[in-house]
């Protein structure tokens, strides 16, 4: 039995929804894109909300709020709600929105380079490097769990 003319719009709608779902799954995440430039996922903290990547490697990554975490158990790192820079193979340059706390000052991280199994972070004229394995997993931002709990309590009270 042939479908009636009334079912054609429904079939077209189903096909469009399926195409949108497939396209959404095929879009790489910011973490996937880092790997394409030979960087580990763990250089970005959890919670990326979106990103833009230009054909020249210029990028912007967006977070729901400022993120702070410890790197190497001694360096306090801060990512603003928007970070930006330029990605090339083994190099993230012209970075904006990433800082490391030195004494009482937040110093901008200007560049990150990969050399074999080490990542070097450039803070002004000084650099420090870490083993690649330290970035196997994305760091967890301080206070994100507190935000989730607060939202759950607010929803329960409402």
DSSP file (Angstrom, degrees, kcal/mol; ACC not computed):
  #  RESIDUE AA STRUCTURE BP1 BP2  ACC     N-H-->O    O-->H-N    N-H-->O    O-->H-N    TCO  KAPPA ALPHA  PHI   PSI    X-CA   Y-CA   Z-CA
    1    1 A X              0   0    0      0, 0.0     2,-0.2     0, 0.0     3,-0.1   0.000 360.0 360.0 360.0 129.1    0.0    0.0    0.0
    2    2 A X        -     0   0    0      1,-0.1     2,-0.0     0, 0.0     0, 0.0  -0.482 360.0-102.6 -76.3 143.6    1.4    3.4   -1.0
    3    3 A X        -     0   0    0     -2,-0.2    -1,-0.1     1,-0.1     2,-0.0  -0.361  39.4-112.9 -65.8 146.6    1.7    6.1    1.6
    4    4 A X    >>  -     0   0    0      1,-0.1     3,-1.3    -3,-0.1     4,-0.7  -0.328  25.4-107.9 -75.4 163.2   -0.9    8.8    1.5
    5    5 A X  H >> S+     0   0    0      1,-0.3     4,-0.6     2,-0.2     3,-0.6   0.781 117.7  64.1 -62.0 -26.1   -0.1   12.4    0.5
    6    6 A X  H 3> S+     0   0    0      1,-0.2     4,-0.5     2,-0.2    -1,-0.3   0.770  98.3  54.1 -69.8 -25.7   -0.7   13.3    4.2
    7    7 A X  H <> S+     0   0    0     -3,-1.3     4,-2.3     1,-0.2    -1,-0.2   0.677  88.9  78.2 -84.6 -16.5    2.2   11.2    5.4
    8    8 A X  H <X S+     0   0    0     -4,-0.7     4,-2.6    -3,-0.6     5,-0.2   0.930  92.7  49.0 -59.9 -47.4    4.8   12.7    3.0
    9    9 A X  H  X S+     0   0    0     -4,-0.6     4,-2.3     1,-0.2    -1,-0.2   0.896 111.7  51.2 -59.2 -36.7    5.4   15.9    5.2
   10   10 A X  H  X S+     0   0    0     -4,-0.5     4,-2.2     2,-0.2    -1,-0.2   0.912 110.6  47.8 -65.2 -42.6    5.8   13.7    8.2
   11   11 A X  H  X S+     0   0    0     -4,-2.3     4,-2.3     2,-0.2    -2,-0.2   0.897 111.3  50.5 -64.9 -40.9    8.4   11.5    6.4
   12   12 A X  H  X S+     0   0    0     -4,-2.6     4,-2.4     2,-0.2    -2,-0.2   0.912 110.0  50.8 -63.1 -42.1   10.3   14.6    5.3
   13   13 A X  H  X S+     0   0    0     -4,-2.3     4,-2.5    -5,-0.2    -2,-0.2   0.913 109.8  49.8 -61.9 -43.1   10.2   16.0    8.9
   14   14 A X  H  X S+     0   0    0     -4,-2.2     4,-2.3     1,-0.2    -1,-0.2   0.908 110.7  49.6 -61.4 -42.8   11.6   12.7   10.2
   15   15 A X  H  X S+     0   0    0     -4,-2.3     4,-2.3     2,-0.2    -2,-0.2   0.905 111.0  49.5 -63.7 -41.5   14.4   12.7    7.5
   16   16 A X  H  X S+     0   0    0     -4,-2.4     4,-2.3     2,-0.2    -2,-0.2   0.919 111.1  49.3 -63.1 -43.8   15.3   16.3    8.4
   17   17 A X  H  X S+     0   0    0     -4,-2.5     4,-2.2     1,-0.2    -2,-0.2   0.900 111.3  49.5 -62.8 -40.2   15.5   15.5   12.1
   18   18 A X  H  X S+     0   0    0     -4,-2.3     4,-2.2     2,-0.2    -1,-0.2   0.902 110.4  50.4 -64.6 -40.9   17.6   12.4   11.4
   19   19 A X  H  X S+     0   0    0     -4,-2.3     4,-2.3     2,-0.2    -2,-0.2   0.897 110.6  49.2 -64.8 -40.5   20.0   14.5    9.3
   20   20 A X  H  X S+     0   0    0     -4,-2.3     4,-2.3     2,-0.2    -1,-0.2   0.905 110.8  50.7 -64.8 -41.8   20.3   17.2   12.0
   21   21 A X  H  X S+     0   0    0     -4,-2.2     4,-1.8     2,-0.2    -2,-0.2   0.905 111.6  47.2 -63.4 -42.0   21.0   14.5   14.6
   22   22 A X  H  X S+     0   0    0     -4,-2.2     4,-1.5     2,-0.2    -2,-0.2   0.906 112.2  50.0 -65.9 -41.7   23.8   12.9   12.5
   23   23 A X  H  X S+     0   0    0     -4,-2.3     4,-0.9     1,-0.2    -2,-0.2   0.887 108.9  52.4 -64.7 -39.0   25.3   16.4   11.8
   24   24 A X  H  < S+     0   0    0     -4,-2.3     3,-0.5     1,-0.2    -1,-0.2   0.887 110.2  48.2 -65.0 -38.5   25.3   17.2   15.5
   25   25 A X  H  < S+     0   0    0     -4,-1.8    -1,-0.2     1,-0.2    -2,-0.2   0.803 108.2  55.4 -70.6 -28.7   27.1   13.9   16.3
   26   26 A X  H  < S+     0   0    0     -4,-1.5     2,-0.5    -5,-0.1    -1,-0.2   0.653  82.1 101.2 -81.0 -15.4   29.7   14.5   13.5
   27   27 A X  S  < S-     0   0    0     -4,-0.9     2,-0.1    -3,-0.5    -4,-0.0  -0.581  75.4-129.2 -73.0 121.0   30.7   18.0   14.9
   28   28 A X        -     0   0    0     -2,-0.5     2,-0.1     1,-0.1    -2,-0.1  -0.373  18.8-123.3 -70.3 149.6   34.0   17.5   16.8
   29   29 A X     >  -     0   0    0      1,-0.1     4,-2.2    -2,-0.1     5,-0.2  -0.328  28.0-102.9 -81.5 170.5   34.3   18.9   20.3
   30   30 A X  H  > S+     0   0    0      1,-0.2     4,-1.8     2,-0.2     5,-0.1   0.855 125.9  54.8 -60.4 -34.4   36.9   21.4   21.4
   31   31 A X  H  > S+     0   0    0      2,-0.2     4,-1.4     1,-0.2    -1,-0.2   0.896 106.9  49.5 -67.3 -40.5   38.7   18.5   23.0
   32   32 A X  H  > S+     0   0    0      1,-0.2     4,-1.3     2,-0.2    -2,-0.2   0.901 108.6  53.5 -63.0 -41.0   38.7   16.6   19.7
   33   33 A X  H  X S+     0   0    0     -4,-2.2     4,-0.9     1,-0.2    -1,-0.2   0.873 102.9  57.0 -65.3 -36.7   40.1   19.6   17.9
   34   34 A X  H ><>S+     0   0    0     -4,-1.8     5,-2.2     1,-0.2     3,-1.0   0.921 104.3  53.1 -58.1 -42.8   43.0   19.9   20.4
   35   35 A X  H ><5S+     0   0    0     -4,-1.4     3,-1.6     1,-0.3    -1,-0.2   0.824 100.5  60.7 -63.9 -30.9   44.0   16.3   19.6
   36   36 A X  H 3<5S+     0   0    0     -4,-1.3    -1,-0.3     1,-0.3    -2,-0.2   0.771 105.5  48.4 -66.3 -24.5   44.1   17.3   15.9
   37   37 A X  T <<5S-     0   0    0     -3,-1.0    53,-2.1    -4,-0.9    -1,-0.3   0.207 126.2-104.0 -98.4  14.1   46.8   19.8   16.8
   38   38 A X  T < 5S+     0   0    0     -3,-1.6     2,-0.3     1,-0.3    -3,-0.2   0.774  80.8 127.1  71.2  30.4   48.7   17.1   18.8
   39   39 A X      < -     0   0    0     -5,-2.2    -1,-0.3    -6,-0.1    -2,-0.2  -0.894  61.6-110.6-113.2 148.1   47.7   18.4   22.2
   40   40 A X    >   -     0   0    0     -2,-0.3     3,-1.5     1,-0.1     4,-0.2  -0.425  22.2-121.1 -74.8 152.3   46.1   16.3   24.9
   41   41 A X  G >  S+     0   0    0      1,-0.3     3,-2.1    95,-0.2    95,-0.1   0.840 105.1  72.6 -57.1 -35.3   42.4   16.8   25.9
   42   42 A X  G 3  S+     0   0    0     93,-1.7    97,-0.6     1,-0.3    -1,-0.3   0.447  74.1  79.2 -69.0   0.5   43.5   17.6   29.5
   43   43 A X  G <  S+     0   0    0     -3,-1.5     2,-0.4    92,-0.2    -1,-0.3   0.711  92.1  61.0 -77.1 -19.1   44.9   21.0   28.6
   44   44 A X  S <  S-     0   0    0     -3,-2.1    95,-0.1    -4,-0.2     3,-0.1  -0.910  90.5-126.7-104.2 132.9   41.3   22.2   28.6
   45   45 A X        -     0   0    0     -2,-0.4     3,-0.4    93,-0.2    95,-0.2  -0.263  37.1 -85.0 -69.6 164.8   39.3   22.0   31.8
   46   46 A X  S    S+     0   0    0     93,-2.8    95,-0.1     1,-0.2    -1,-0.1  -0.255 102.4  54.2 -61.6 155.4   35.9   20.3   32.0
   47   47 A X        +     0   0    0      1,-0.2    17,-0.6    -3,-0.1    -1,-0.2   0.599  57.7 168.7  99.8  12.7   32.9   22.3   31.1
   48   48 A X  E     -A   63   0A   0     -3,-0.4    -1,-0.2     1,-0.2    15,-0.2  -0.394  13.8-170.4 -59.3 128.7   33.6   23.7   27.6
   49   49 A X  E     -     0   0A   0     13,-3.2     2,-0.3     1,-0.3    14,-0.2   0.700  59.8 -37.4 -93.7 -23.0   30.3   25.2   26.3
   50   50 A X  E     -A   62   0A   0     12,-1.1    12,-2.9     2,-0.0    -1,-0.3  -0.968  52.4-149.7 176.8 172.6   31.4   25.8   22.8
   51   51 A X  E     -A   61   0A   0     -2,-0.3     2,-0.4    10,-0.2    10,-0.2  -0.988   8.3-144.2-157.5 160.1   34.3   27.0   20.5
   52   52 A X  E     -A   60   0A   0      8,-2.5     8,-2.1    -2,-0.3     2,-0.4  -0.988  15.6-172.5-125.7 138.8   35.1   28.7   17.3
   53   53 A X  E     -A   59   0A   0     -2,-0.4     6,-0.2     6,-0.2     2,-0.1  -0.975   9.3-153.2-135.8 120.9   38.0   27.7   15.1
   54   54 A X    >   -     0   0    0      4,-3.4     3,-1.9    -2,-0.4    -2,-0.0  -0.436  31.9-107.2 -87.9 165.0   39.0   29.6   12.0
   55   55 A X  T 3  S+     0   0    0      1,-0.3    -1,-0.1     2,-0.1    -2,-0.0   0.728 119.9  57.6 -63.6 -21.6   40.8   28.2    8.9
   56   56 A X  T 3  S-     0   0    0      2,-0.1    -1,-0.3    32,-0.0     3,-0.1   0.416 124.3-101.7 -88.1   2.3   44.0   30.0   10.1
   57   57 A X  S <  S+     0   0    0     -3,-1.9    30,-2.6     1,-0.3     2,-0.2   0.369  74.4 145.6  92.7  -4.2   44.0   28.1   13.4
   58   58 A X  E     - B   0  86A   0     28,-0.3    -4,-3.4    -5,-0.1    -1,-0.3  -0.474  27.9-178.1 -65.2 135.5   42.6   31.1   15.4
   59   59 A X  E     -AB  53  85A   0     26,-2.8    26,-1.8    -6,-0.2     2,-0.3  -0.941  27.6-165.0-139.1 158.5   40.3   29.8   18.1
   60   60 A X  E     -AB  52  84A   0     -8,-2.1    -8,-2.5    -2,-0.3     2,-0.4  -0.988  11.1-165.0-137.7 137.4   38.0   30.9   20.9
   61   61 A X  E     -AB  51  83A   0     22,-2.5    22,-2.4    -2,-0.3     2,-0.4  -0.980   9.1-150.5-125.7 138.3   36.8   28.5   23.6
   62   62 A X  E     -AB  50  82A   0    -12,-2.9   -13,-3.2    -2,-0.4   -12,-1.1  -0.898  10.7-173.4-117.1 137.4   33.8   29.4   25.9
   63   63 A X  E     -A   48   0A   0     18,-2.9   -15,-0.1    -2,-0.4     3,-0.1  -0.874  35.0-119.8-121.0 156.0   33.2   28.3   29.5
   64   64 A X  S    S-     0   0    0    -17,-0.6     2,-0.3    -2,-0.3    17,-0.1   0.808  92.8 -13.9 -67.7 -27.3   30.0   28.9   31.6
   65   65 A X  S    S-     0   0    0     15,-0.1    -1,-0.1    16,-0.0    14,-0.1  -0.960  96.3 -56.8-159.8 173.2   32.1   30.8   34.2
   66   66 A X        -     0   0    0     -2,-0.3     2,-0.4    -3,-0.1    14,-0.2  -0.244  53.6-149.1 -56.3 145.3   35.7   31.4   35.2
   67   67 A X  E     -C   79   0A   0     12,-2.8    12,-3.1    74,-0.1     2,-0.4  -0.978  16.1-177.9-126.9 131.4   37.6   28.2   36.0
   68   68 A X  E     +C   78   0A   0     -2,-0.4    74,-3.1    74,-0.3     2,-0.3  -0.980  13.1 153.5-126.1 142.3   40.4   27.6   38.5
   69   69 A X  E     -C   77   0A   0      8,-1.9     8,-3.0    -2,-0.4     2,-0.4  -0.979  42.7 -99.8-157.6 162.5   42.4   24.4   39.1
   70   70 A X  E     -C   76   0A   0     -2,-0.3     2,-0.5     6,-0.2     6,-0.2  -0.747  29.3-159.4 -90.2 134.7   45.7   23.2   40.4
   71   71 A X  E >> S-C   75   0A   0      4,-3.3     4,-2.5    -2,-0.4     3,-1.6  -0.960  77.8  -5.0-113.2 127.8   48.3   22.1   37.8
   72   72 A X  T 34 S-     0   0    0     -2,-0.5    -1,-0.2     1,-0.3     4,-0.1   0.763 116.7 -79.6  62.2  24.7   51.1   19.9   38.9
   73   73 A X  T 34 S+     0   0    0      2,-0.2    -1,-0.3     1,-0.1     3,-0.1   0.566 130.1  56.1  61.0  11.0   49.9   20.2   42.5
   74   74 A X  T <4 S+     0   0    0     -3,-1.6     2,-0.6     1,-0.2    -2,-0.2   0.556  83.9  76.4-141.2 -20.3   51.5   23.6   42.9
   75   75 A X  E  <  -C   71   0A   0     -4,-2.5    -4,-3.3    27,-0.0     2,-0.6  -0.876  62.4-147.4-106.2 122.5   50.4   26.0   40.2
   76   76 A X  E     -C   70   0A   0     -2,-0.6    25,-2.7    25,-0.5     2,-0.4  -0.784  22.6-167.3 -85.5 120.6   47.0   27.7   40.5
   77   77 A X  E     -CD  69 100A   0     -8,-3.0    -8,-1.9    -2,-0.6     2,-0.4  -0.855   7.0-161.3-112.5 143.8   45.7   28.2   36.9
   78   78 A X  E     -CD  68  99A   0     21,-2.7    21,-2.7    -2,-0.4     2,-0.5  -0.992   4.7-166.7-128.2 131.1   42.7   30.3   35.9
   79   79 A X  E     -CD  67  98A   0    -12,-3.1   -12,-2.8    -2,-0.4    19,-0.2  -0.973  20.2-137.8-110.6 127.0   40.7   30.2   32.6
   80   80 A X  E     -     0   0A   0     17,-2.8   -15,-0.1    -2,-0.5     3,-0.1  -0.155  36.5 -93.5 -68.8 175.9   38.4   33.1   31.9
   81   81 A X  E    S+     0   0A   0      1,-0.2   -18,-2.9   -19,-0.1     2,-0.4   0.727 118.3  35.8 -66.2 -19.9   35.0   32.5   30.5
   82   82 A X  E    S-B   62   0A   0    -20,-0.2     2,-0.3    15,-0.1    -2,-0.2  -0.988  70.1-179.1-134.7 124.7   36.5   33.0   27.0
   83   83 A X  E     +B   61   0A   0    -22,-2.4   -22,-2.5    -2,-0.4     2,-0.3  -0.886   9.1 178.6-116.6 156.1   40.0   32.0   26.0
   84   84 A X  E     +BD  60  96A   0     12,-1.9    12,-2.5    -2,-0.3     2,-0.3  -0.960  14.6 121.1-150.8 164.8   41.5   32.6   22.6
   85   85 A X  E     -B   59   0A   0    -26,-1.8   -26,-2.8    -2,-0.3     2,-0.4  -0.980  54.8 -72.4 169.6-161.6   44.7   32.1   20.6
   86   86 A X  E     -BD  58  93A   0      7,-2.4     7,-2.7    -2,-0.3     2,-0.5  -0.996  36.4-152.6-128.8 129.7   46.2   30.5   17.5
   87   87 A X  E     + D   0  92A   0    -30,-2.6     2,-0.3    -2,-0.4     5,-0.2  -0.877  23.0 156.9-106.7 130.4   46.7   26.7   17.2
   88   88 A X  E >   - D   0  91A   0      3,-2.7     3,-2.3    -2,-0.5     2,-0.1  -0.864  60.3 -59.0-133.8 171.8   49.3   25.1   15.0
   89   89 A X  T 3  S-     0   0    0     -2,-0.3   -51,-0.2     1,-0.3   -52,-0.1  -0.343 123.4  -8.0 -56.6 123.0   50.8   21.7   15.2
   90   90 A X  T 3  S+     0   0    0    -53,-2.1    24,-2.5    -2,-0.1     2,-0.3   0.610 122.4  86.7  66.7  16.3   52.5   21.4   18.6
   91   91 A X  E <   -DE  88 113A   0     -3,-2.3    -3,-2.7   -54,-0.2     2,-0.5  -0.960  47.5-173.2-151.4 130.4   52.0   25.1   19.5
   92   92 A X  E     +DE  87 112A   0     20,-3.0    20,-2.5    -2,-0.3     3,-0.2  -0.981  31.8 173.7-115.6 113.9   49.2   27.3   21.0
   93   93 A X  E     +D   86   0A   0     -7,-2.7    -7,-2.4    -2,-0.5    18,-0.2  -0.666  47.1  31.3-121.7 171.2   50.3   30.9   20.7
   94   94 A X  E    S-     0   0A   0     16,-0.3    -1,-0.2    -2,-0.2    17,-0.2   0.861  80.3-171.4  50.6  41.9   49.0   34.4   21.3
   95   95 A X  E     -     0   0A   0     15,-2.1     2,-0.4    -3,-0.2   -10,-0.2  -0.346  11.9-172.3 -70.3 143.4   46.9   33.0   24.2
   96   96 A X  E     +D   84   0A   0    -12,-2.5   -12,-1.9     1,-0.1     3,-0.1  -0.992  62.4  23.9-132.0 139.9   44.3   35.2   25.9
   97   97 A X  E    S+     0   0A   0     -2,-0.4   -17,-2.8     1,-0.2     2,-0.4   0.565  88.1 109.4  88.7   8.9   42.4   34.4   29.0
   98   98 A X  E     +D   79   0A   0     11,-0.3    11,-2.8   -19,-0.2     2,-0.3  -0.981  41.8 172.3-120.5 129.5   44.7   31.9   30.7
   99   99 A X  E     -DF  78 108A   0    -21,-2.7   -21,-2.7    -2,-0.4     2,-0.4  -0.928  23.4-152.7-135.5 155.8   46.6   32.8   33.8
  100  100 A X  E     -DF  77 107A   0      7,-2.4     7,-3.0    -2,-0.3     2,-0.6  -0.991  25.9-123.9-126.3 139.3   48.9   31.3   36.4
  101  101 A X  E     - F   0 106A   0    -25,-2.7     2,-0.5    -2,-0.4   -25,-0.5  -0.727  26.4-177.4 -88.0 123.1   49.1   32.7   40.0
  102  102 A X  E >   - F   0 105A   0      3,-2.9     3,-2.4    -2,-0.6     2,-0.6  -0.976  67.5 -45.9-120.7 114.7   52.7   33.6   41.0
  103  103 A X  T 3  S-     0   0    0     -2,-0.5    -2,-0.0     1,-0.3     0, 0.0  -0.509 125.6 -25.1  57.9-109.0   52.8   34.8   44.6
  104  104 A X  T 3  S+     0   0    0     -2,-0.6     2,-0.4    -3,-0.0    -1,-0.3   0.303 121.5  89.2-113.5   8.4   49.9   37.2   44.6
  105  105 A X  E <   -F  102   0A   0     -3,-2.4    -3,-2.9    -5,-0.0     2,-0.7  -0.841  68.2-135.8-112.6 144.0   49.8   38.1   41.0
  106  106 A X  E     -F  101   0A   0     -2,-0.4     2,-0.4    -5,-0.2    -5,-0.2  -0.877  27.1-165.0 -93.4 115.3   47.9   36.5   38.0
  107  107 A X  E     -F  100   0A   0     -7,-3.0    -7,-2.4    -2,-0.7     2,-0.1  -0.871  20.5-116.6-104.4 131.1   50.4   36.3   35.2
  108  108 A X  E     -F   99   0A   0     -2,-0.4     2,-0.6    -9,-0.2    16,-0.4  -0.387  17.3-131.6 -68.7 141.3   49.1   35.6   31.6
  109  109 A X        -     0   0    0    -11,-2.8   -11,-0.3    14,-0.2    14,-0.2  -0.841  24.4-175.5 -88.1 121.1   50.2   32.4   29.9
  110  110 A X        +     0   0    0     12,-2.7   -15,-2.1    -2,-0.6     2,-0.3   0.793  58.2   2.2 -90.9 -30.8   51.4   33.5   26.4
  111  111 A X  E     - G   0 122A   0     11,-1.1    11,-2.9   -18,-0.2     2,-0.4  -0.996  48.7-155.2-158.0 151.2   52.1   30.2   24.8
  112  112 A X  E     -EG  92 121A   0    -20,-2.5   -20,-3.0    -2,-0.3     2,-0.4  -0.994  19.3-173.1-132.2 127.8   52.1   26.4   25.2
  113  113 A X  E     -EG  91 120A   0      7,-2.3     7,-2.9    -2,-0.4     2,-0.5  -0.906  16.0-142.7-119.9 147.5   54.4   24.2   23.1
  114  114 A X  E     + G   0 119A   0    -24,-2.5     2,-0.4    -2,-0.4     5,-0.2  -0.943  18.1 176.4-108.5 129.5   54.6   20.4   22.8
  115  115 A X  E >   - G   0 118A   0      3,-2.6     3,-1.0    -2,-0.5     2,-0.4  -0.864  63.5 -61.8-131.3  97.4   58.0   18.9   22.6
  116  116 A X  T 3  S-     0   0    0     -2,-0.4    -1,-0.0     1,-0.2     0, 0.0  -0.498 121.1  -9.2  65.6-119.0   57.8   15.1   22.5
  117  117 A X  T 3  S+     0   0    0     -2,-0.4    15,-2.9    -3,-0.1     2,-0.3   0.032 123.0  80.5-102.4  27.1   56.2   13.9   25.8
  118  118 A X  E <   -GH 115 131A   0     -3,-1.0    -3,-2.6    13,-0.3     2,-0.5  -0.976  60.6-150.4-133.2 147.0   56.4   17.3   27.5
  119  119 A X  E     -GH 114 130A   0     11,-2.6    11,-2.5    -2,-0.3     2,-0.5  -0.968  13.9-156.4-113.0 130.4   54.3   20.5   27.4
  120  120 A X  E     -GH 113 129A   0     -7,-2.9    -7,-2.3    -2,-0.5     2,-0.5  -0.916   1.2-156.8-109.2 132.5   56.0   23.9   28.1
  121  121 A X  E     -GH 112 128A   0      7,-3.1     7,-1.8    -2,-0.5     2,-0.6  -0.930   8.5-149.5-109.3 126.8   54.1   26.8   29.3
  122  122 A X  E     +GH 111 127A   0    -11,-2.9   -12,-2.7    -2,-0.5   -11,-1.1  -0.871  16.6 177.8-104.6 120.1   55.5   30.3   28.7
  123  123 A X  E >   - H   0 126A   0      3,-3.2     3,-1.8    -2,-0.6     2,-0.2  -0.908  68.3 -55.1-119.8  98.2   54.7   33.0   31.2
  124  124 A X  T 3  S-     0   0    0     -2,-0.6   -14,-0.1   -16,-0.4   -17,-0.0  -0.485 119.6 -20.8  62.5-134.7   56.6   36.1   30.0
  125  125 A X  T 3  S+     0   0    0     -2,-0.2     2,-0.3    -3,-0.1    -1,-0.3   0.508 126.5  83.6 -82.6  -2.4   60.2   35.3   29.6
  126  126 A X  E <   -H  123   0A   0     -3,-1.8    -3,-3.2     2,-0.0     2,-0.3  -0.753  56.7-173.0-104.2 145.8   60.0   32.2   31.9
  127  127 A X  E     -H  122   0A   0     -2,-0.3     2,-0.3    -5,-0.2    -5,-0.2  -0.966   7.7-170.9-133.8 155.3   58.8   28.8   31.0
  128  128 A X  E     -H  121   0A   0     -7,-1.8    -7,-3.1    -2,-0.3     2,-0.3  -0.991  13.3-149.8-139.4 145.5   58.0   25.6   32.9
  129  129 A X  E     -H  120   0A   0     -2,-0.3     2,-0.3    -9,-0.2    -9,-0.2  -0.860   7.8-166.8-123.1 156.6   57.3   22.2   31.5
  130  130 A X  E     -H  119   0A   0    -11,-2.5   -11,-2.6    -2,-0.3     2,-0.1  -0.941  34.6 -93.9-134.5 152.0   55.3   19.2   32.6
  131  131 A X  E >   -H  118   0A   0     -2,-0.3     3,-1.8   -13,-0.2   -13,-0.3  -0.426  34.1-122.9 -65.3 143.8   55.0   15.6   31.4
  132  132 A X  G >  S+     0   0    0    -15,-2.9     3,-2.2     1,-0.3    -1,-0.1   0.823 108.0  69.7 -55.9 -33.9   52.3   15.0   28.9
  133  133 A X  G >  S+     0   0    0    -16,-0.3     3,-1.4     1,-0.3    -1,-0.3   0.730  82.8  71.2 -60.3 -22.8   50.8   12.4   31.2
  134  134 A X  G <  S+     0   0    0     -3,-1.8    -1,-0.3     1,-0.3     3,-0.2   0.639  99.3  50.1 -66.8 -11.6   49.7   15.2   33.6
  135  135 A X  G <  S+     0   0    0     -3,-2.2   -93,-1.7    -4,-0.2    -1,-0.3   0.054  71.2 110.9-116.5  24.2   47.1   16.2   30.9
  136  136 A X  S <  S+     0   0    0     -3,-1.4     2,-0.3   -94,-0.1   -95,-0.2   0.869  84.2  35.9 -65.3 -36.0   45.5   12.8   30.2
  137  137 A X  S    S-     0   0    0     -4,-0.2     2,-0.2    -3,-0.2    -1,-0.1  -0.906  93.2-106.8-119.9 146.6   42.3   14.0   31.9
  138  138 A X        -     0   0    0     -2,-0.3   -93,-0.2     1,-0.1   -96,-0.1  -0.501  42.4-113.0 -69.0 134.9   40.6   17.4   31.8
  139  139 A X        -     0   0    0    -97,-0.6   -93,-2.8    -2,-0.2     2,-0.5  -0.315  24.7-120.2 -67.7 154.1   41.0   19.2   35.2
  140  140 A X        -     0   0    0    -95,-0.2     2,-0.2   -93,-0.0    -1,-0.1  -0.835  27.7-121.4 -96.9 128.7   37.9   19.8   37.2
  141  141 A X    >   -     0   0    0     -2,-0.5     3,-1.4   -95,-0.1     4,-0.4  -0.444  28.8-107.3 -72.2 138.1   37.2   23.5   38.0
  142  142 A X  T 3  S+     0   0    0    -74,-3.1   -74,-0.3     1,-0.2    -1,-0.1  -0.411 100.8  13.4 -61.4 135.6   37.0   24.5   41.6
  143  143 A X  T 3> S+     0   0    0     -2,-0.1     4,-1.8   -76,-0.1    -1,-0.2   0.312  87.4 113.5  85.0  -9.7   33.4   25.3   42.7
  144  144 A X  H <> S+     0   0    0     -3,-1.4     4,-1.9     1,-0.2     5,-0.1   0.908  80.0  51.0 -63.3 -38.5   31.6   23.7   39.8
  145  145 A X  H  > S+     0   0    0     -4,-0.4     4,-2.6     1,-0.2    -1,-0.2   0.887 106.3  55.3 -63.1 -37.7   30.2   21.0   42.0
  146  146 A X  H  > S+     0   0    0      1,-0.2     4,-2.6     2,-0.2    -1,-0.2   0.894 106.6  50.8 -61.4 -39.8   29.0   23.8   44.4
  147  147 A X  H  X S+     0   0    0     -4,-1.8     4,-2.2     2,-0.2    -1,-0.2   0.901 110.4  49.0 -63.6 -41.2   27.1   25.4   41.5
  148  148 A X  H  X S+     0   0    0     -4,-1.9     4,-2.1     2,-0.2    -2,-0.2   0.927 113.1  46.8 -65.0 -44.9   25.4   22.1   40.6
  149  149 A X  H  X S+     0   0    0     -4,-2.6     4,-2.5     1,-0.2    -2,-0.2   0.915 111.9  50.8 -63.2 -42.9   24.4   21.5   44.3
  150  150 A X  H  X S+     0   0    0     -4,-2.6     4,-2.5     1,-0.2    -1,-0.2   0.897 110.4  49.3 -62.1 -41.0   23.1   25.1   44.7
  151  151 A X  H  X S+     0   0    0     -4,-2.2     4,-2.3     2,-0.2    -1,-0.2   0.894 111.0  50.2 -65.1 -39.6   21.0   24.7   41.5
  152  152 A X  H  X S+     0   0    0     -4,-2.1     4,-2.0     2,-0.2    -2,-0.2   0.908 111.9  47.2 -65.4 -41.8   19.6   21.4   42.7
  153  153 A X  H  X S+     0   0    0     -4,-2.5     4,-2.1     2,-0.2    -2,-0.2   0.924 112.2  50.1 -65.2 -44.4   18.6   23.0   46.1
  154  154 A X  H  X S+     0   0    0     -4,-2.5     4,-1.8     1,-0.2    -2,-0.2   0.894 111.4  48.8 -61.7 -40.0   17.1   26.0   44.4
  155  155 A X  H  < S+     0   0    0     -4,-2.3    -1,-0.2     1,-0.2    -2,-0.2   0.876 110.9  50.3 -67.4 -37.2   15.0   23.7   42.1
  156  156 A X  H  < S+     0   0    0     -4,-2.0    -2,-0.2     1,-0.2    -1,-0.2   0.858 111.8  47.8 -69.7 -34.8   13.9   21.6   45.1
  157  157 A X  H  <        0   0    0     -4,-2.1    -1,-0.2     1,-0.2    -2,-0.2   0.829 360.0 360.0 -73.5 -33.8   12.8   24.7   47.0
  158  158 A X     <        0   0    0     -4,-1.8    -1,-0.2    -5,-0.2    -2,-0.2   0.480 360.0 360.0 -66.3 360.0   10.9   26.2   44.1
